[in-house]
């Protein structure tokens, strides 16, 4: 890569923001109670682990992080469209939109999306259930009304968006799909073979600690703490 190409890439990334669209952790735990309404603390800790994983991935990508938790609007579509529009109003030309429910998110994926936005109108990482985990968006192609009217939180989101791009002859780059976590079943299916080993260990440790939290288990606090700490030891990354 020549010096001029390096400067061009650096300048381009300075105009790109990663928009983390999520509720505050305690509200995420209420909206998506992975282990039931009674396990408030466990749900909150799991979502806190996901948010921590996501923010660290963005930080390691080197791109600006915009966290949008004060969601304005009545429908989900209006809220997410407002968040994107607000980020563009801060002077960014490109936005990479994501949530906290993608356990396989990696900082290299974020950088890859930023790079692909240089040559494509849209960049998408689908979720395995027909939704979208990552939206790479150009300001010039963002239409508030169309964006808010997409079938958000449904299995039709990806297909309808692809059809919209084709109708407008816009270039769309599709990454391989990855899971998103919206229920206990999807979380536990991911935990069977987590791509991110550290995040998997953190969540398994939380579940282990919850399992043995009852005074009737016969497991001492010292033994419990020792086992949880062992589970939290990160493998080489």
DRENDO-1510 file (C-alpha; in Angstrom, 1 decimal, always signed):
<recs>
REC; n; res; u; v; w
REC; 1; UNK; +0.0; +0.0; +0.0 .
REC; 2; UNK; +1.4; +3.4; -1.0 .
REC; 3; UNK; +1.6; +6.3; +1.5 .
REC; 4; UNK; -1.2; +8.1; -0.4 .
REC; 5; UNK; -3.5; +5.0; -0.1 .
REC; 6; UNK; -2.7; +4.9; +3.6 .
REC; 7; UNK; -3.8; +8.5; +4.1 .
REC; 8; UNK; -6.9; +8.0; +2.0 .
REC; 9; UNK; -7.9; +4.9; +4.1 .
REC; 10; UNK; -7.2; +6.8; +7.4 .
REC; 11; UNK; -9.3; +9.8; +6.3 .
REC; 12; UNK; -12.1; +7.6; +5.1 .
REC; 13; UNK; -12.3; +5.8; +8.5 .
REC; 14; UNK; -12.3; +9.1; +10.3 .
REC; 15; UNK; -15.7; +9.8; +8.6 .
REC; 16; UNK; -17.1; +6.4; +9.7 .
REC; 17; UNK; -18.8; +5.8; +13.1 .
REC; 18; UNK; -20.0; +2.6; +14.7 .
REC; 19; UNK; -23.4; +3.1; +16.1 .
REC; 20; UNK; -24.3; +0.8; +19.0 .
REC; 21; UNK; -28.0; +0.8; +19.2 .
REC; 22; UNK; -29.2; -0.8; +22.5 .
REC; 23; UNK; -31.2; -0.3; +25.6 .
REC; 24; UNK; -29.5; +0.3; +28.9 .
REC; 25; UNK; -28.4; -3.1; +30.3 .
REC; 26; UNK; -31.2; -3.3; +32.9 .
REC; 27; UNK; -33.9; -2.6; +30.3 .
REC; 28; UNK; -32.3; -5.0; +27.9 .
REC; 29; UNK; -32.6; -7.7; +30.6 .
REC; 30; UNK; -36.3; -6.8; +31.0 .
REC; 31; UNK; -37.0; -6.8; +27.3 .
REC; 32; UNK; -35.1; -10.1; +26.7 .
REC; 33; UNK; -35.2; -12.1; +29.9 .
REC; 34; UNK; -33.1; -15.0; +28.7 .
REC; 35; UNK; -33.6; -17.0; +31.9 .
REC; 36; UNK; -37.1; -15.8; +32.8 .
REC; 37; UNK; -38.5; -12.8; +34.6 .
REC; 38; UNK; -37.5; -14.1; +38.0 .
REC; 39; UNK; -33.7; -14.2; +37.2 .
REC; 40; UNK; -33.3; -10.4; +36.9 .
REC; 41; UNK; -29.7; -10.3; +38.2 .
REC; 42; UNK; -28.5; -13.2; +36.0 .
REC; 43; UNK; -30.2; -11.7; +32.9 .
REC; 44; UNK; -28.6; -8.3; +33.6 .
REC; 45; UNK; -25.2; -9.8; +34.1 .
REC; 46; UNK; -25.4; -11.7; +30.8 .
REC; 47; UNK; -26.4; -8.7; +28.8 .
REC; 48; UNK; -23.7; -6.6; +30.6 .
REC; 49; UNK; -21.2; -9.2; +29.4 .
REC; 50; UNK; -22.5; -8.9; +25.8 .
REC; 51; UNK; -22.4; -5.1; +25.9 .
REC; 52; UNK; -18.8; -5.2; +27.3 .
REC; 53; UNK; -17.8; -7.7; +24.5 .
REC; 54; UNK; -19.3; -5.4; +21.9 .
REC; 55; UNK; -17.8; -2.1; +23.1 .
REC; 56; UNK; -14.4; -3.7; +23.4 .
REC; 57; UNK; -14.6; -5.0; +19.8 .
REC; 58; UNK; -15.5; -1.5; +18.5 .
REC; 59; UNK; -12.7; +0.0; +20.5 .
REC; 60; UNK; -10.2; -2.4; +19.1 .
REC; 61; UNK; -11.4; -1.6; +15.6 .
REC; 62; UNK; -10.1; +2.0; +16.0 .
REC; 63; UNK; -13.4; +3.5; +14.8 .
REC; 64; UNK; -15.5; +6.1; +16.7 .
REC; 65; UNK; -18.1; +4.6; +18.9 .
REC; 66; UNK; -21.5; +6.2; +19.3 .
REC; 67; UNK; -23.7; +4.6; +21.9 .
REC; 68; UNK; -27.4; +5.4; +21.5 .
REC; 69; UNK; -29.5; +4.3; +24.5 .
REC; 70; UNK; -32.0; +7.2; +24.6 .
REC; 71; UNK; -34.3; +5.8; +22.0 .
REC; 72; UNK; -36.6; +8.4; +20.5 .
REC; 73; UNK; -39.8; +7.4; +18.6 .
REC; 74; UNK; -42.8; +5.2; +18.9 .
REC; 75; UNK; -42.0; +2.2; +16.8 .
REC; 76; UNK; -38.7; +0.3; +16.7 .
REC; 77; UNK; -38.1; +1.3; +13.1 .
REC; 78; UNK; -38.6; +5.0; +14.0 .
REC; 79; UNK; -36.2; +4.7; +17.0 .
REC; 80; UNK; -33.4; +3.1; +15.0 .
REC; 81; UNK; -33.9; +5.5; +12.0 .
REC; 82; UNK; -33.6; +8.4; +14.5 .
REC; 83; UNK; -30.4; +7.0; +15.9 .
REC; 84; UNK; -28.8; +6.7; +12.4 .
REC; 85; UNK; -30.0; +10.1; +11.4 .
REC; 86; UNK; -28.6; +11.6; +14.6 .
REC; 87; UNK; -25.2; +10.0; +14.0 .
REC; 88; UNK; -25.1; +11.4; +10.4 .
REC; 89; UNK; -25.9; +14.8; +11.8 .
REC; 90; UNK; -22.7; +14.7; +13.8 .
REC; 91; UNK; -20.7; +14.9; +10.6 .
REC; 92; UNK; -20.1; +11.3; +9.8 .
REC; 93; UNK; -20.5; +10.1; +6.2 .
REC; 94; UNK; -20.8; +6.4; +7.0 .
REC; 95; UNK; -22.4; +4.5; +9.9 .
REC; 96; UNK; -21.9; +0.9; +10.9 .
REC; 97; UNK; -25.0; +0.0; +12.9 .
REC; 98; UNK; -25.0; -2.9; +15.3 .
REC; 99; UNK; -26.6; -4.1; +18.6 .
REC; 100; UNK; -25.3; -6.1; +21.6 .
REC; 101; UNK; -26.7; -9.5; +20.7 .
REC; 102; UNK; -24.1; -10.7; +18.3 .
REC; 103; UNK; -21.7; -13.0; +20.3 .
REC; 104; UNK; -19.4; -13.6; +17.3 .
REC; 105; UNK; -18.7; -9.9; +16.7 .
REC; 106; UNK; -14.9; -9.3; +16.2 .
REC; 107; UNK; -13.0; -6.1; +15.7 .
REC; 108; UNK; -11.7; -7.3; +12.4 .
REC; 109; UNK; -15.3; -7.8; +11.1 .
REC; 110; UNK; -16.0; -4.1; +12.0 .
REC; 111; UNK; -12.9; -3.0; +10.1 .
REC; 112; UNK; -13.8; -5.2; +7.2 .
REC; 113; UNK; -17.2; -3.6; +7.0 .
REC; 114; UNK; -15.7; -0.2; +7.1 .
REC; 115; UNK; -13.3; -1.1; +4.2 .
REC; 116; UNK; -16.1; -2.6; +2.1 .
REC; 117; UNK; -18.2; +0.5; +2.5 .
REC; 118; UNK; -15.5; +2.3; +0.3 .
REC; 119; UNK; -16.7; +0.2; -2.7 .
REC; 120; UNK; -20.3; -0.7; -1.9 .
REC; 121; UNK; -23.5; +1.2; -1.2 .
REC; 122; UNK; -24.5; -1.1; +1.6 .
REC; 123; UNK; -22.7; -3.8; +3.7 .
REC; 124; UNK; -24.7; -6.3; +5.6 .
REC; 125; UNK; -23.9; -9.1; +8.0 .
REC; 126; UNK; -27.1; -11.2; +8.2 .
REC; 127; UNK; -28.3; -13.0; +11.3 .
REC; 128; UNK; -29.1; -16.7; +11.1 .
REC; 129; UNK; -32.8; -16.1; +11.7 .
REC; 130; UNK; -33.4; -13.8; +8.6 .
REC; 131; UNK; -32.6; -10.5; +10.4 .
REC; 132; UNK; -29.5; -8.4; +10.2 .
REC; 133; UNK; -26.6; -8.1; +12.7 .
REC; 134; UNK; -24.6; -5.3; +11.1 .
REC; 135; UNK; -25.7; -2.6; +8.7 .
REC; 136; UNK; -23.1; -0.6; +6.9 .
REC; 137; UNK; -24.7; +2.6; +5.7 .
REC; 138; UNK; -23.8; +5.6; +3.5 .
REC; 139; UNK; -25.3; +8.9; +4.3 .
REC; 140; UNK; -26.2; +9.6; +0.7 .
REC; 141; UNK; -28.2; +6.3; +0.5 .
REC; 142; UNK; -30.0; +6.7; +3.8 .
REC; 143; UNK; -33.7; +7.4; +3.5 .
REC; 144; UNK; -35.4; +7.9; +6.9 .
REC; 145; UNK; -38.9; +6.9; +5.9 .
REC; 146; UNK; -37.8; +3.8; +4.0 .
REC; 147; UNK; -35.4; +2.7; +6.7 .
REC; 148; UNK; -38.0; +3.0; +9.5 .
REC; 149; UNK; -40.6; +1.2; +7.4 .
REC; 150; UNK; -38.4; -2.0; +7.1 .
REC; 151; UNK; -39.9; -5.1; +8.8 .
REC; 152; UNK; -37.7; -4.8; +11.8 .
REC; 153; UNK; -37.5; -7.6; +14.4 .
REC; 154; UNK; -38.9; -10.1; +11.8 .
REC; 155; UNK; -37.5; -12.9; +9.7 .
REC; 156; UNK; -38.4; -10.8; +6.5 .
REC; 157; UNK; -35.9; -8.0; +7.3 .
REC; 158; UNK; -33.0; -9.3; +5.2 .
REC; 159; UNK; -35.0; -10.4; +2.2 .
REC; 160; UNK; -37.0; -7.1; +2.0 .
REC; 161; UNK; -33.9; -5.0; +2.3 .
REC; 162; UNK; -32.2; -7.0; -0.5 .
REC; 163; UNK; -35.2; -6.5; -2.7 .
REC; 164; UNK; -35.2; -2.8; -2.0 .
REC; 165; UNK; -31.5; -2.5; -3.0 .
REC; 166; UNK; -32.1; -4.4; -6.2 .
REC; 167; UNK; -35.0; -2.2; -7.1 .
REC; 168; UNK; -32.8; +0.9; -6.7 .
REC; 169; UNK; -29.8; -0.8; -8.5 .
REC; 170; UNK; -27.7; -0.2; -5.4 .
REC; 171; UNK; -24.7; -2.3; -4.7 .
REC; 172; UNK; -25.0; -4.6; -1.6 .
REC; 173; UNK; -22.1; -6.6; -0.1 .
REC; 174; UNK; -23.3; -9.5; +2.0 .
REC; 175; UNK; -21.1; -11.1; +4.7 .
REC; 176; UNK; -21.6; -14.6; +6.0 .
REC; 177; UNK; -24.4; -14.9; +8.5 .
REC; 178; UNK; -23.8; -15.2; +12.2 .
REC; 179; UNK; -26.1; -15.9; +15.2 .
REC; 180; UNK; -27.9; -13.4; +17.3 .
REC; 181; UNK; -29.1; -14.0; +20.8 .
REC; 182; UNK; -32.7; -13.3; +21.6 .
REC; 183; UNK; -33.7; -16.3; +23.7 .
REC; 184; UNK; -32.4; -18.8; +26.1 .
REC; 185; UNK; -32.4; -21.4; +23.4 .
REC; 186; UNK; -30.3; -19.4; +21.0 .
REC; 187; UNK; -27.8; -18.6; +23.8 .
REC; 188; UNK; -27.4; -22.2; +24.9 .
REC; 189; UNK; -27.1; -23.4; +21.3 .
REC; 190; UNK; -24.2; -20.9; +20.8 .
REC; 191; UNK; -22.6; -21.9; +24.1 .
REC; 192; UNK; -22.2; -25.5; +22.7 .
REC; 193; UNK; -19.4; -24.2; +20.4 .
REC; 194; UNK; -18.8; -20.4; +21.0 .
REC; 195; UNK; -16.7; -18.8; +18.4 .
REC; 196; UNK; -15.6; -16.2; +21.0 .
REC; 197; UNK; -14.1; -18.5; +23.7 .
REC; 198; UNK; -13.6; -15.8; +26.3 .
REC; 199; UNK; -17.2; -14.5; +26.1 .
REC; 200; UNK; -18.4; -18.1; +26.2 .
REC; 201; UNK; -16.4; -18.8; +29.4 .
REC; 202; UNK; -17.7; -15.6; +31.0 .
REC; 203; UNK; -21.3; -16.5; +30.4 .
REC; 204; UNK; -20.7; -20.2; +31.4 .
REC; 205; UNK; -19.2; -18.9; +34.6 .
REC; 206; UNK; -22.3; -16.7; +35.3 .
REC; 207; UNK; -24.6; -19.7; +34.7 .
REC; 208; UNK; -22.4; -21.9; +36.9 .
REC; 209; UNK; -22.4; -19.4; +39.7 .
REC; 210; UNK; -26.2; -19.1; +39.4 .
REC; 211; UNK; -26.6; -22.9; +39.5 .
REC; 212; UNK; -24.7; -23.2; +42.7 .
REC; 213; UNK; -26.0; -20.0; +44.4 .
REC; 214; UNK; -28.6; -22.0; +46.4 .
REC; 215; UNK; -27.5; -22.7; +50.0 .
REC; 216; UNK; -28.8; -26.2; +49.5 .
REC; 217; UNK; -26.2; -27.2; +46.9 .
REC; 218; UNK; -23.6; -28.0; +49.5 .
REC; 219; UNK; -20.9; -26.1; +47.6 .
REC; 220; UNK; -18.9; -23.8; +49.8 .
REC; 221; UNK; -18.4; -20.1; +48.8 .
REC; 222; UNK; -14.7; -20.6; +48.6 .
REC; 223; UNK; -15.0; -23.6; +46.3 .
REC; 224; UNK; -17.6; -21.7; +44.2 .
REC; 225; UNK; -15.4; -18.7; +43.9 .
REC; 226; UNK; -12.3; -20.7; +42.9 .
REC; 227; UNK; -14.2; -22.6; +40.2 .
REC; 228; UNK; -15.7; -19.4; +38.7 .
REC; 229; UNK; -12.3; -17.8; +38.6 .
REC; 230; UNK; -10.9; -20.8; +36.8 .
REC; 231; UNK; -13.7; -20.6; +34.2 .
REC; 232; UNK; -13.0; -16.9; +33.7 .
REC; 233; UNK; -9.4; -17.5; +32.7 .
REC; 234; UNK; -9.1; -16.4; +29.1 .
REC; 235; UNK; -7.5; -18.7; +26.6 .
REC; 236; UNK; -4.9; -17.2; +24.2 .
REC; 237; UNK; -6.7; -14.9; +21.6 .
</recs>
